[in-house]
Amino acid sequence: MNKKEFIKNKLDLEYHSLSLESGIYLTLSTLGILSFISSFIFLKDNNSLTIGLILAFIVFSVALVLYQRRYKRMKSILNEIENLIDK
């Protein structure tokens, strides 16, 4: 194996790791939002519902930011692999 293959394999492993992390973030954000919303649906108190929706929004926002960071890094890894192959 030459140096290019080692670098490509390293980038492939990093890409795979980031894709797993992004899937975890999407799953946790979906489950978190569904659990918040479902727990507050049956409440008669509007204040509790508002707090629950705000918390759900915060959880979703944090998960979205983390997902976008992973996605940008994944795109840059793909570009690095393409540049490595073209050389």
C-alpha positions as CSV (number, residue, x, y, z in Angstrom):
1,M,0.0,0.0,0.0
2,N,1.2,3.4,-0.8
3,K,0.7,6.6,1.1
4,K,-2.3,7.7,-1.0
5,E,-4.2,4.5,-0.1
6,F,-3.5,4.9,3.6
7,I,-4.7,8.5,3.5
8,K,-7.8,7.4,1.6
9,N,-8.5,4.6,4.1
10,K,-8.2,7.0,7.0
11,L,-10.6,9.5,5.3
12,D,-13.0,6.7,4.6
13,L,-13.0,5.6,8.3
14,E,-13.5,9.2,9.4
15,Y,-16.4,9.6,6.9
16,H,-18.0,6.4,8.2
17,S,-17.7,7.6,11.8
18,L,-19.2,11.0,11.0
19,S,-22.1,9.4,9.1
20,L,-22.9,7.2,12.2
21,E,-22.7,10.3,14.5
22,S,-25.0,12.3,12.2
23,G,-27.5,9.4,12.2
24,I,-27.4,9.3,16.0
25,Y,-28.0,13.1,16.2
26,L,-31.0,12.8,13.9
27,T,-32.4,9.9,15.9
28,L,-31.9,11.5,19.3
29,S,-33.4,14.8,18.1
30,T,-36.5,13.1,16.7
31,L,-37.0,11.0,19.8
32,G,-36.4,13.9,22.1
33,I,-38.9,16.1,20.3
34,L,-41.5,13.4,20.1
35,S,-41.1,12.6,23.8
36,F,-41.4,16.2,24.8
37,I,-44.4,16.8,22.7
38,S,-46.2,13.6,23.6
39,S,-45.7,14.2,27.3
40,F,-47.2,17.7,27.1
41,I,-50.1,16.9,24.8
42,F,-52.4,15.8,27.7
43,L,-51.6,18.7,30.0
44,K,-54.3,21.2,30.6
45,D,-51.8,23.8,31.9
46,N,-50.7,26.1,29.0
47,N,-47.5,27.2,30.8
48,S,-46.2,23.6,31.0
49,L,-47.0,23.1,27.3
50,T,-45.1,26.3,26.4
51,I,-42.1,25.2,28.5
52,G,-42.2,21.8,26.8
53,L,-42.3,23.3,23.3
54,I,-39.4,25.6,24.1
55,L,-37.3,22.7,25.4
56,A,-38.2,20.7,22.4
57,F,-37.1,23.6,20.2
58,I,-33.8,23.9,22.0
59,V,-33.1,20.1,21.7
60,F,-34.0,20.2,18.0
61,S,-31.8,23.3,17.4
62,V,-28.8,21.8,19.2
63,A,-29.2,18.5,17.3
64,L,-29.5,20.4,14.0
65,V,-26.4,22.4,14.6
66,L,-24.4,19.3,15.5
67,Y,-25.8,17.5,12.4
68,Q,-24.8,20.4,10.1
69,R,-21.3,20.5,11.5
70,R,-20.9,16.8,10.7
71,Y,-22.4,17.2,7.3
72,K,-20.0,20.0,6.4
73,R,-17.1,17.9,7.5
74,M,-18.4,14.9,5.5
75,K,-18.6,17.0,2.4
76,S,-15.0,18.2,2.9
77,I,-13.8,14.6,3.3
78,L,-15.5,13.7,0.1
79,N,-13.7,16.6,-1.6
80,E,-10.4,15.5,-0.1
81,I,-10.9,11.9,-1.4
82,E,-11.8,13.2,-4.9
83,N,-8.7,15.4,-4.9
84,L,-6.6,12.5,-3.7
85,I,-7.9,10.2,-6.5
86,D,-7.4,12.8,-9.2
87,K,-3.7,13.3,-8.4
